[in-house]
Amino acid sequence: MSVLLEQPASLVAYRPNKPTAMVVVADPRVRSTVTRHLWALGVRDVIEASSIAEARPRIGNPRDICVADVHLPDGSGLTLLSETRAAGWPNGLALSAADDIGAVRNALAGGVKGYVVTGTRTNIGLPSRPGAAPLGAARMHRRPPGAPSHPGGYRELSGREVEVLRLVAEGQSNKAIGVSMGLSALTVKSHLARIARKLGTGDRAGMVAVALRTGIIH
């Protein structure tokens, strides 16, 4: 599981007045779990929906955060998050049980503040306290114009590691990457382990997300 946050402290607005949220997840068990995590973070006004159709009428009244499953029964949660962002919602969090690199790329390109890959439908991870990144999380920051390609907090990747990461972003398996680069699958696995240590996240979607947000790959 990885939790990828651009600004963990601002994802839920910790302030004296009561934070508000909307959770849009089809699976009632996952929806309930997410809501409980938000309560634990201090959110006390949470509305729930199970589909885009159910959530859409509520977009006109912005809340502090919308948490939406990428795969909803009547469409993509990324579409819903795009609509909430356009309506003035300050934060959006995409949730998925699948390690879907394409969905990560689309979510981050669409301005989503965070992407949670749960790995299972009930294993949800969110920050545990105000301002704290969750255990195992990779914190990501937008790279300002003219800033170095590898921002502070990340060890610089070698040229070969960047190439491995670029092929991972294209959805290639370790075996396919090895064939493309003339390496064994074991060597590719070793490169990925070093990349994971440098970027602070161990799963493929997490590494790609960090690399895209920090400008390591495009």
N, C-alpha and C positions, 0 to 999 in steps of 0.2 A: 504494500500500500504506500502511496506517496501523496502528500498534500503540498501543492505548489501554489505559493502565495506571493503576490507582488509586494503587498504591504500588510502583513498579518495584523498589525495593530488597528488598521483602519477597516478591515474587512467587516468587523462588527463594530459599530460606533459606540465606544465606551464613553459615556457622558452622563451627567446627572439625570437628564430626562430619559424616559424609558425607550430603549432601542426597540425597533420593530422589524419583522421579517416575514417573508412568504416562502413556504416550502412547497415545491411542485414536484412530486414523485408519485409514480403510479402504484408502486408496491407499498401497501399500508404499513408493513413492518419497518421498511427503510424510512418511510416518511416519519413514523413515530420516533425512530432512533435519531434522525436528524433534528427533529424538534426538541428532543430531550437534551441533545448536545448544545443547542442554541440556548435553552433555558440555563444550562450549566455555565454558559458564557455571560449570563446576565440579561439575555433577551427575555422579556416577559410578555410581549404581544406578538404571537406567531399565528398567522393564518395558513391553512393548508389547502392544497388543491391536488388533484390526481391527473390533470390533463391540461393542455394548452387552453382548450375551450373553457374550462372551469376557472383558469387563472386570468385569462385575458381581460374580463370585465373589471378586474381589480388593479390593472396596470395604471389606470388614471390617478390612483392615490398612492404616490411613491412611498416606499418604506426604505429602511436602511440597507437591507440586503434581500436579494432573491436567490434561493438555492434551488436549482432545477436539474433534474435528471436529463442527461443528453438524449436518452431514448424514451420518449413519451408515447402513449398509444396513438395520439393524433398528430405526431410530428416531432421535430427536433427541439429539445430544450434550449439549444443555442439560439434558435429563432426567437424564442420567448425572452431569453436574456438580452438579446439585441433590442427587442421592443421595450423592455424595462429600462435599459440604458438610455434609449432615445427619449423616454418619458421622464427622465430625471432621477432614476434610481441610482444611488452612488456606487453600489457594490453588487456584483454578480458572481456566483460560485457555481461552476458546472460539476455535476456528479455523474460518474459512470462506473459500472462494474467491470468494464472491459479496458484492457491496456491498449487503447486505440490511438495510435500516434496521429493519424489523420484528424481525429476529433480534437486532440490536444492542439494541433496546429490551427485548426479552424477557430477554436475557442479563444486562443490567445490573440489571433489576428483580429477577432471581433471585439477585443477590448475586455474580455472577461478577466476579472481580477484574480481568480483562482480556479484550479482544476483538481478535483479529487478522484483518484483512481482507487476504488475500494478493494478490488480483487474479489470480493464477495458482496452479496446483496445486504449483508448485515454488519460488515466491518467498516465502520465510518470513522474518520479521524478529523478533528478540528482542533484549533488552538486551545490549550487548556487554561490560559489565563490572559488577561489583557496585555497586549504587547509582546506575547511570547510566541515564537514559532513552534509548531508541534514537533514531537519527537520524530526524527528522521526526515524532517521537511527540508526542502530546498528553497531558500528565499531568493526571489528573483527581482531585479530592478531594471527598469528601462535604461538603455544606454543613451546618455545625452549626446547631441551632435558633437563630433570631434573628440569624444572620449575614447580611450584605448579599447581595443576589441575585447579584452578580458578584464572586467572590472574587479576592483578590490574584493577579496573574499573568495576568489576562485583562483586556483593554481593554473597557470597557462598550459594549454594542451599542446602537444607536439603536432607537427603537420600530419603525421600518420594517424594520430588519434582523432584529429578533426575530420580526416577523410573517412575513418571508420564511423564516426558519429553522423556524418552526412549520409552515408549509406543506410545507417539505422533509420534515419529520418525518412528515407525513401521506402521503408518497410521491408528491407532485405534481411534475411536470416543470417545467422553467423556463417553458415556454410556458403551462402551466396556471396557474402562480403569477402570471405576467404578466396573464393574463385576470382572475384573482381580484382582483388589486390595481390593475388599470388601468395596468400598466407594460409596456414592451416587453421581449422576451426578453433583449435586450442589457443593459437596465437591471438586470434580475434577475441576470444573470451578473455584473455589476459589484458588486451587493450581496453576492453569494456570495463574490466575491474578497476584499472587505473583511472579511466575516465570517471567512473562512479565515485572513486575516492576524491578526485579533484573537484567534482561538481557537487558532491554531498548528497547524491541521490542514487539509489541502486537499480531502479527499474528503467526500462528503455524509454517509456513515455516521459518519465521524469527528466532523464538526461536530455532528450530532445527539446522538451519545454524550456529548460534552463538555457540550452544553447541558442534557441530561437530568440528568447527574450533578451539575452545578453549580447547578441550579435555574433556569437561564435560561428554559427551557420545561418544561412538565409534561405 
